[in-house]
Amino acid sequence: MDIKEAQSMVDVWIRDIGGGYFSQLTNMALLTEEVGELARVIARTYGEQVAKEGDLRKGLDEELADVLWVTICLANQCGVDLNAALQRSIEKKTRRDRDRFNPPSDNRS
């Protein structure tokens, strides 16, 4: 599925099953919570922190999907086309950072 389809599927689920959207402020708080859960998995999987029992009950894929879900909810309720927004972001970063990470070689001899 592409991003536009994902936005539509989340919208249908929220309206038909979820009982409607939470407020934008609530969804922002939920997004922050989900990013924290993602951080916990990454810190304990790739960092030095040792997992306690239950820390890794949800995997990286599930936590990333939860972050994406709430991001899509916020986009939907704020009228943001994430497909178009991501395309603009890629174009902006390409213009701005084209030579940033691969500077031209120094041809001085």
Rosetta blueprint (number, residue, H / E / L):
1 M L
2 D L
3 I H
4 K H
5 E H
6 A H
7 Q H
8 S H
9 M H
10 V H
11 D H
12 V H
13 W H
14 I H
15 R H
16 D H
17 I L
18 G L
19 G L
20 G L
21 Y L
22 F L
23 S L
24 Q H
25 L H
26 T H
27 N H
28 M H
29 A H
30 L H
31 L H
32 T H
33 E H
34 E H
35 V H
36 G H
37 E H
38 L H
39 A H
40 R H
41 V H
42 I H
43 A H
44 R H
45 T H
46 Y L
47 G L
48 E L
49 Q L
50 V L
51 A L
52 K L
53 E L
54 G L
55 D L
56 L L
57 R L
58 K L
59 G L
60 L H
61 D H
62 E H
63 E H
64 L H
65 A H
66 D H
67 V H
68 L H
69 W H
70 V H
71 T H
72 I H
73 C H
74 L H
75 A H
76 N H
77 Q H
78 C H
79 G L
80 V L
81 D L
82 L H
83 N H
84 A H
85 A H
86 L H
87 Q H
88 R H
89 S H
90 I H
91 E H
92 K H
93 K H
94 T H
95 R H
96 R H
97 D H
98 R L
99 D L
100 R L
101 F L
102 N L
103 P L
104 P L
105 S L
106 D L
107 N L
108 R L
109 S L
